[in-house]
Amino acid sequence: MIEIFLFLAGITMGSFFHLVGERLPVKRSILIPRSHCTACKQPLSLREMIPLVSYLVWKGSCKHCGIRLSWLYPTIELLSGGLFLFIYRIAGFSFEGLFLMILCSLFVIAVVSDLLYMRVPNELFLFFFPLFAIYRTLEPLLIWWEGTASLIFCILLFSSLDYFKPNSMGGADMKMFSVLAFCFGFKPFLLMLFLSCITGMVYAKVFSFRLNEPFPFVPSIAISFFLYLCGTPVLFQFG
């Protein structure tokens, strides 16, 4: 029963995450105007805003104008529900589980923003990063200096990369890696950096991006983070 509730809660939150990822990068309010069809601008009724269900009932189309809706809506909703359930199964009701849910929330919003606009707004990091700092203070997983040292190392690494090869990595990607470095330390950061490079190359190959052509890289970072969690024998033994 708890798992069903968490899955449904995750789906509902996924709908909100998509809204934030869609509006925040273009400086639109996440409250006003209310949800509406992006084509005909018709406000949606409550029946048309039920996460996942409305998409299935109306067969992925707008009830009013019939335009096809993006596949990203149900995908993000299902993904969020699956992530909430996965986190509960590996961490249960714990402070660590809450931390992972917050971190996954950041990743889901950032993935939507990166896929739609190839940018992640600074406001998103300004909101989430203090929460991670509070968590690291209350529940230190590493020796006291490693999170900060890993963050500094990450910044220096990407600053050097940008100096020798400008624009080789986007600012949003660097910020996402900085969050991972701060939260998990050196070894996990380097592992997730390696995994994201592999998944990024696969992504670019599958979707036929040309050499040196920019493409959304945050999804690759998110996948590497998920793979790391799946492969960690004892969840929070990061050191």
C-alpha positions in Angstrom: 0.0 0.0 0.0 2.8 2.4 0.9 4.6 1.6 -2.4 1.4 2.3 -4.4 1.0 5.6 -2.6 4.6 6.6 -3.2 4.4 5.7 -6.9 1.2 7.8 -7.4 2.7 10.6 -5.4 5.8 10.5 -7.6 3.6 10.6 -10.8 1.8 13.6 -9.4 5.1 15.3 -8.5 6.4 14.5 -12.0 3.6 16.6 -13.5 4.7 19.5 -11.4 8.4 18.9 -12.2 7.6 19.1 -15.9 5.8 22.4 -15.3 8.7 23.9 -13.5 11.2 22.6 -16.1 9.1 24.1 -18.8 8.4 27.5 -17.3 11.4 28.4 -15.1 14.0 28.7 -17.9 11.9 31.2 -19.8 11.1 33.3 -16.7 7.4 32.3 -16.6 5.5 31.9 -13.3 4.9 28.3 -12.2 1.6 29.5 -10.7 0.1 31.9 -13.3 -1.4 31.2 -15.7 -3.0 27.9 -14.9 -2.1 24.9 -17.0 -3.3 25.2 -20.6 -2.8 23.8 -24.1 0.4 25.4 -25.6 -1.3 25.4 -29.0 -4.8 26.7 -28.5 -4.2 28.3 -25.1 -7.3 26.7 -23.7 -7.1 26.3 -19.9 -7.3 22.7 -18.8 -10.0 21.4 -16.5 -9.2 19.3 -13.5 -10.2 16.1 -15.5 -7.6 17.1 -18.1 -4.8 17.5 -15.6 -4.9 14.1 -13.9 -1.3 12.9 -14.3 -0.9 10.2 -16.8 -4.6 9.3 -16.8 -5.6 12.4 -18.8 -2.9 11.7 -21.4 -4.2 8.1 -21.8 -7.9 9.1 -21.9 -7.4 11.7 -24.6 -4.9 9.5 -26.4 -2.1 12.0 -26.2 -4.0 14.8 -27.8 -5.5 18.1 -26.7 -9.3 17.7 -26.0 -10.0 21.1 -27.5 -7.8 21.4 -30.6 -6.7 17.8 -31.2 -2.9 18.7 -31.4 -0.6 15.9 -30.4 0.9 16.4 -26.9 4.6 15.8 -26.2 5.7 12.3 -25.1 7.7 14.1 -22.4 4.6 14.6 -20.2 3.8 10.9 -19.5 7.5 9.9 -19.6 8.5 12.4 -16.8 5.4 11.4 -14.7 6.2 7.7 -15.0 9.9 8.3 -14.4 9.2 10.3 -11.2 6.9 7.7 -9.9 9.4 5.0 -10.6 12.2 6.9 -8.9 10.2 7.6 -5.8 9.4 3.9 -5.6 13.0 2.9 -6.2 14.3 5.2 -3.5 11.9 3.9 -1.0 13.0 0.3 -1.7 16.7 1.1 -1.3 16.6 3.6 1.5 13.1 3.3 3.1 11.7 6.1 5.2 14.9 7.7 6.3 16.8 10.9 6.2 18.9 9.4 3.4 15.8 8.5 1.4 14.5 12.1 1.7 17.8 13.4 0.5 17.7 11.1 -2.5 14.2 12.2 -3.4 15.2 15.8 -3.3 18.2 15.2 -5.4 16.2 13.2 -7.9 13.6 16.0 -8.0 16.4 18.4 -9.1 17.6 15.9 -11.7 14.1 15.5 -13.2 13.5 19.2 -13.5 16.9 19.8 -14.9 16.4 17.0 -17.5 13.2 18.6 -18.7 14.8 22.0 -18.9 17.8 20.7 -20.7 15.7 18.7 -23.2 13.5 21.6 -24.0 15.9 24.6 -23.9 19.4 23.1 -23.5 19.9 25.2 -20.4 19.1 24.9 -16.7 18.4 28.1 -14.8 20.5 29.2 -11.9 17.4 29.7 -9.8 17.0 25.9 -9.7 20.4 25.4 -8.2 20.0 28.3 -5.8 16.9 26.7 -4.4 18.2 23.1 -4.1 21.8 23.6 -3.1 21.1 25.0 0.4 19.0 21.9 1.1 22.0 19.7 0.2 24.3 21.8 2.4 21.9 21.4 5.3 21.8 17.6 4.7 25.6 17.3 4.6 25.7 19.2 7.9 23.0 17.1 9.7 24.0 13.8 8.2 27.7 13.8 7.2 28.4 10.8 5.0 32.1 11.8 4.5 34.8 13.3 6.6 33.9 16.9 7.2 36.2 18.4 4.5 35.7 16.0 1.6 32.4 17.4 0.2 33.9 20.9 0.0 37.2 19.7 -1.3 35.4 17.6 -4.0 33.4 20.6 -5.0 36.6 22.8 -5.3 38.3 20.0 -7.3 35.3 19.8 -9.6 35.3 23.5 -10.2 39.0 23.6 -10.9 38.7 20.6 -13.2 36.0 22.1 -15.4 37.6 25.6 -15.3 40.8 24.0 -16.7 38.8 22.1 -19.3 37.0 25.3 -20.4 40.4 27.2 -20.5 42.0 24.7 -22.9 38.8 23.8 -24.8 36.2 26.6 -24.5 32.5 25.7 -24.5 33.3 21.9 -24.5 30.8 21.5 -21.6 27.8 23.6 -20.8 27.4 25.5 -17.5 24.4 23.5 -16.4 26.4 20.3 -16.8 29.2 21.7 -14.6 26.7 22.7 -12.0 25.1 19.3 -11.9 28.5 17.7 -11.5 29.3 20.2 -8.8 26.2 19.0 -6.8 27.3 15.4 -7.2 30.8 16.2 -6.1 29.6 18.1 -3.0 27.1 15.4 -2.0 29.1 12.2 -2.7 32.8 13.0 -2.7 35.8 12.3 -5.0 35.4 8.6 -6.0 31.7 8.7 -6.8 32.0 12.0 -8.6 34.8 10.6 -10.8 32.9 7.4 -11.5 29.7 9.3 -12.4 31.8 11.6 -14.6 33.1 8.5 -16.5 29.7 6.9 -16.7 28.1 10.1 -18.0 30.7 10.4 -20.8 29.9 6.8 -21.9 26.1 7.4 -21.8 26.6 10.8 -23.5 28.5 9.2 -26.4 25.8 6.5 -26.8 23.1 9.2 -26.7 24.9 11.3 -29.4 25.3 8.2 -31.6 21.7 7.1 -31.2 20.3 10.5 -32.0 22.9 11.2 -34.7 24.5 14.4 -33.3 27.4 15.6 -35.4 30.9 16.0 -33.9 31.1 19.1 -31.8 27.4 19.7 -32.1 25.8 20.7 -28.7 23.3 18.3 -27.3 21.5 17.9 -24.0 24.0 16.3 -21.6 22.1 16.5 -18.3 20.1 13.3 -19.1 23.4 11.5 -19.4 24.5 12.8 -16.0 21.1 11.7 -14.6 21.5 8.2 -16.0 25.1 7.9 -14.6 23.8 9.0 -11.1 21.0 6.3 -11.3 23.5 3.6 -12.4 25.8 4.6 -9.5 22.9 4.1 -7.1 22.0 0.8 -8.6 25.6 -0.4 -8.4 26.4 0.7 -4.9 26.6 -2.4 -2.7 26.0 -0.5 0.6 24.0 2.6 -0.3 25.8 5.3 1.7 29.3 3.9 2.0 30.7 6.5 -0.4 34.0 7.0 1.1 
